[in-house]
Amino acid sequence: MPCRLVPLVVVALAAAPAAFAGGPSPGVSHGGPGVVAPGGALRYAAVGTADQTTVAAIQTKSGLVVRSTTIPGGFGIPAIDFNGTRGGLSADGSTLVLGDSGPYPDKQRSSFAVLSTHPLSLQTQVTLAGSFSFDALSPDASRLFLIQHMAGNDVTRYVVRAYDLGRGRLLPGRIADRTQRGWVMQGMPVSRATSAGGRWVYTLYTNPGGYPFVHALDTVRSQAHCIGVPWKGKQDAVWKLRLRLADGGRTLRLDRASGRPYLTIATGTWRISYPAAARGSSAAGFPWWIAGVGIALLLFARPISTRARARFRAHAH
C-alpha cells in the first residue's frame, strides 16, 4: 500500500531537477519527472548526493511513492537527447539502469547502477575505465548499450559498445554499420524514437561539418545502421526536428516543429522519401494561378484569331 507520508519525498524530487551534461552526452537527470514506465502508471526518479542516491517509483496520477530504495554512490536517470527524453528502463519495465553523475565527457571511470523494479533493489553495479554514457537496453535487459566517448580534442566523437549484463563484461569491438565502414560517428543527440517492444532504437544526431544522421540500433542483434539526412547549410534547424514512428513501425518520420513531415525513412530498407509538400516546397510556393490564367488566355485567343482570319479572307474576296 502506498504510504501517505512519502509525498514529501515527491516534492523534493520535483523541486530539484538537474541534468549533468557536456560534450555529446546529455548526462543524467536528478529529480524532475524522471522516466515513465511502460503503461504510464509509474515513473521513476532519482535524487541524492555524490555519496548516495534515493530511487523512487511514483504513481503518475496521485504522486504517491509506492516503492523506494537508497543505493551508494551518485546516480541519475539517463538523459537520451538534448530535448528532454529520459531512458534507462527496459521495455518490460523490469530493469532500471542509472548512470553516474561524473563530469562528461572527460570521465576517467564510469559507473552504472542496475536495479530491478519489483522489488525496487540494486542488482549490480557496472564500473568501466573511460568515459561512457547510457544509450539503450535490449528488450530482455540482458545487454546494455553504451556510448563510449573517444579521447581527443573533438568531444563529439564516439563509438557504440555493448555490455553483457549476464556475464558481467564489456563486449569487444564496436556496434557499427558494416555497410559503411568509413562512417565516423560524431554529433549531438537531438531526438529519440523507440519501436514497440524496444528492439529498435532510433536517434537523430546533428553532425556539424557533415550530414545529420539517424542512428538505427537493433538491440536484439547488436547491429546498427546509419542513415544520412540530406541537409544544406547550418544545422541549427535540425534541433527542431523530431523522430516519430508511423505505420506500425514501418516508417520513421522526421517532423518539423510544426508537425509537418520533413522526410520519411522506410525501416528495414532505410530508403528516404519526401512528402509531396516537402519535396515541392519551392514549387508549392510558385503562383500557379498566374500560369493557369496564361494558359486560359492562350486557349481563348486561338479561336478568336481563327475567326478574325476568316473575316479577313471574306472581305478580301
C-alpha positions in Angstrom: 0.0 0.0 0.0 1.3 3.5 -0.7 2.5 5.4 2.3 0.7 8.7 2.9 3.9 10.3 4.3 6.0 9.8 1.2 4.6 12.7 -0.9 7.1 14.9 0.9 9.8 13.0 -0.9 8.0 13.6 -4.2 8.2 17.4 -3.5 11.9 17.1 -3.0 12.3 15.1 -6.2 10.3 17.5 -8.3 11.8 20.6 -6.7 15.4 19.9 -7.8 15.5 18.8 -11.4 19.0 18.9 -12.8 20.8 17.5 -15.7 24.6 17.0 -15.8 25.9 17.1 -19.3 28.7 18.0 -21.6 30.1 17.0 -24.9 27.9 14.6 -26.9 26.1 13.2 -23.9 23.2 14.9 -22.1 24.3 13.2 -18.9 21.9 12.2 -16.2 18.9 13.8 -14.5 18.3 14.3 -10.8 14.7 15.0 -9.7 12.2 16.2 -12.2 9.7 13.9 -14.0 12.1 11.1 -14.2 11.3 8.3 -16.7 7.8 6.9 -17.2 7.4 3.1 -17.1 5.6 1.1 -19.8 1.8 1.6 -19.4 2.3 5.1 -17.9 1.1 4.2 -14.4 4.5 4.7 -12.8 7.5 6.9 -13.2 11.0 6.5 -11.7 13.0 9.4 -10.4 16.4 9.7 -8.6 17.8 12.3 -6.2 20.7 12.3 -3.9 24.3 13.4 -3.4 27.7 12.2 -4.6 27.6 9.6 -1.8 24.1 8.1 -2.1 21.1 8.1 -4.3 17.4 7.5 -3.5 15.4 6.0 -6.3 11.6 6.2 -6.1 8.7 4.6 -8.1 5.9 7.2 -8.1 2.3 6.9 -9.3 1.9 9.3 -12.2 -1.6 10.3 -11.2 -1.5 10.6 -7.5 2.2 11.4 -7.0 2.5 8.8 -4.2 5.7 6.9 -3.9 4.9 3.2 -3.9 8.5 1.9 -3.7 11.8 3.4 -2.9 15.4 2.4 -2.2 18.7 4.1 -1.4 21.9 3.0 -3.0 25.5 4.0 -2.5 27.0 6.5 -5.0 25.8 9.4 -7.0 23.5 8.3 -9.9 20.7 9.8 -12.0 18.2 8.9 -14.7 20.0 8.7 -18.1 19.2 11.6 -20.4 18.9 10.3 -24.0 18.9 13.5 -26.0 19.1 17.3 -25.5 15.3 17.7 -25.9 14.3 16.1 -22.6 14.0 12.4 -23.4 14.8 10.2 -20.5 15.7 6.5 -20.5 17.1 3.6 -18.6 14.1 1.3 -18.4 13.8 -2.0 -20.1 10.9 -2.5 -22.5 9.0 -4.7 -20.0 9.7 -2.3 -17.1 11.5 -4.8 -15.0 15.0 -3.3 -15.1 16.2 0.3 -14.5 19.7 1.4 -15.3 21.1 4.6 -13.7 24.2 6.5 -14.9 26.7 8.2 -12.6 26.9 11.9 -12.2 30.6 12.2 -13.2 31.7 15.1 -15.4 31.1 14.5 -19.1 32.9 13.8 -21.3 36.2 13.6 -19.6 35.5 10.9 -17.1 38.3 8.6 -16.2 35.9 6.0 -14.9 32.2 5.4 -15.5 29.7 3.6 -13.3 26.1 2.3 -13.8 23.7 1.0 -11.2 21.4 -1.8 -12.4 18.2 -2.2 -10.4 15.2 -4.5 -10.5 12.0 -2.5 -10.3 9.8 -5.0 -8.4 11.0 -5.1 -5.7 13.0 -1.9 -6.3 16.5 -3.0 -5.4 20.1 -2.8 -6.6 21.1 -5.9 -8.6 24.6 -5.0 -9.7 27.0 -2.1 -10.4 28.9 -1.8 -13.6 32.2 0.1 -13.5 34.3 0.8 -16.6 37.6 2.6 -17.3 37.0 5.6 -19.5 34.1 7.8 -20.4 30.8 6.0 -21.1 27.1 7.0 -21.0 23.8 5.1 -21.3 22.3 4.5 -24.8 19.8 1.7 -24.7 18.8 -1.7 -23.2 17.8 -4.9 -25.1 14.2 -5.8 -24.6 15.1 -8.6 -22.1 17.6 -6.4 -20.3 20.4 -8.9 -21.0 22.5 -6.4 -22.9 23.4 -2.8 -22.1 24.4 -0.4 -24.9 26.7 2.4 -24.1 28.2 5.5 -25.8 31.9 5.5 -25.4 33.3 9.0 -25.7 36.6 8.9 -27.6 39.6 10.7 -26.2 40.9 13.7 -28.1 40.0 17.3 -28.8 36.7 16.5 -30.6 34.3 15.8 -27.8 31.5 14.9 -30.3 33.3 11.7 -31.5 32.1 8.4 -30.0 31.5 4.7 -30.6 28.7 2.4 -29.5 29.6 -0.5 -27.3 27.7 -3.4 -25.8 27.9 -4.8 -22.2 26.7 -8.3 -21.4 24.9 -7.9 -18.1 24.6 -11.7 -17.7 28.3 -12.3 -18.0 29.3 -9.0 -16.5 31.7 -7.9 -19.2 32.2 -5.3 -21.9 32.0 -7.0 -25.3 34.9 -6.4 -27.7 34.5 -4.3 -30.8 32.0 -1.6 -31.5 28.4 -1.6 -32.8 28.7 0.0 -36.2 27.1 0.0 -39.7 29.1 -2.7 -41.5 27.9 -1.4 -44.9 29.5 2.0 -44.2 32.9 1.2 -42.7 34.2 4.7 -43.3 31.3 6.4 -41.4 32.6 8.5 -38.5 30.3 8.6 -35.5 30.1 12.2 -34.3 27.5 14.7 -33.3 24.9 15.5 -30.7 21.7 13.6 -30.0 18.6 15.6 -30.9 15.6 13.2 -30.8 14.8 9.6 -30.0 12.2 7.1 -31.1 11.8 3.5 -30.0 9.8 0.7 -31.6 7.1 -1.2 -29.8 8.8 -3.9 -27.7 12.0 -1.9 -27.5 14.0 -3.8 -30.2 14.8 -0.8 -32.4 16.1 2.4 -31.1 16.4 5.4 -33.5 18.4 8.6 -32.6 18.7 11.7 -34.7 22.2 13.4 -34.4 23.4 16.7 -35.6 26.8 16.5 -37.3 28.5 19.9 -37.9 30.8 19.6 -40.8 28.9 16.7 -42.3 25.4 15.4 -42.7 22.9 15.0 -39.8 22.1 11.3 -39.5 19.7 8.8 -37.9 21.4 6.0 -35.9 19.2 2.9 -36.0 20.2 0.4 -33.4 18.9 -3.2 -33.3 19.2 -4.1 -29.6 18.5 -7.8 -30.3 21.1 -8.5 -32.9 23.5 -5.8 -31.8 23.6 -4.2 -35.2 23.5 -0.6 -36.3 22.6 1.4 -39.5 23.5 5.0 -40.1 21.1 6.9 -42.4 22.5 10.3 -43.6 19.9 13.1 -43.7 20.4 15.4 -46.8 20.9 18.8 -45.5 22.4 22.1 -46.7 23.9 24.9 -44.7 23.9 25.4 -41.0 22.3 22.7 -38.9 20.6 25.0 -36.3 17.1 23.9 -37.6 18.0 20.2 -37.0 17.5 20.8 -33.3 13.8 21.5 -34.0 13.2 18.2 -35.8 11.6 15.2 -34.1 11.6 11.5 -34.8 8.3 9.7 -34.8 7.3 6.1 -35.8 4.3 5.6 -38.0 2.6 2.8 -40.0 3.1 0.3 -37.2 6.8 0.9 -37.0 7.3 0.5 -40.8 8.0 4.2 -41.3 10.3 6.6 -39.4 9.2 10.2 -39.7 11.4 13.2 -39.3 9.0 16.0 -38.5 9.4 19.8 -38.3 8.4 21.7 -35.1 5.0 22.4 -36.7 4.4 18.7 -37.1 4.8 18.7 -40.9 7.0 15.9 -42.1 10.4 16.8 -43.5 11.2 13.3 -44.7 10.3 9.7 -44.1 12.6 6.6 -43.8 11.3 3.1 -44.6 12.6 1.0 -41.7 14.5 -2.1 -42.9 15.3 -0.7 -46.3 16.3 2.7 -45.0 15.0 4.3 -48.1 14.4 8.1 -47.8 11.4 9.7 -49.4 9.9 13.2 -49.2 6.3 14.0 -48.8 4.9 16.0 -51.7 4.6 19.2 -49.7 8.2 19.0 -48.6 9.6 17.7 -51.9 7.9 20.5 -53.8 8.3 23.2 -51.3 9.6 25.6 -53.9 7.0 24.5 -56.4 4.3 24.8 -53.8 5.2 28.4 -53.3 5.0 29.1 -57.1 1.9 31.2 -58.1 0.3 28.6 -60.3 -2.8 30.7 -60.7 -0.8 33.0 -63.0 0.2 30.1 -65.2 -3.4 28.9 -65.3 -4.7 32.4 -66.4 -2.0 32.5 -69.1 -3.0 29.1 -70.4 -6.7 30.1 -70.4 -5.9 33.2 -72.4 -3.9 31.3 -74.9 -6.8 28.8 -75.4 -9.3 31.6 -75.6 -7.3 33.7 -78.0 -6.8 30.9 -80.5 -10.4 30.7 -81.7 -10.7 34.5 -81.8 -7.7 34.7 -84.1 -9.1 31.9 -86.3 -12.4 33.8 -86.7 -10.6 37.1 -87.4 -8.6 35.4 -90.2 -11.8 34.1 -91.7 -13.4 37.5 -91.7 -10.3 39.0 -93.3 -10.4 36.4 -96.2 -14.2 37.1 -96.8 -13.6 40.9 -97.1 -10.6 40.2 -99.4 -12.9 38.3 -101.8 
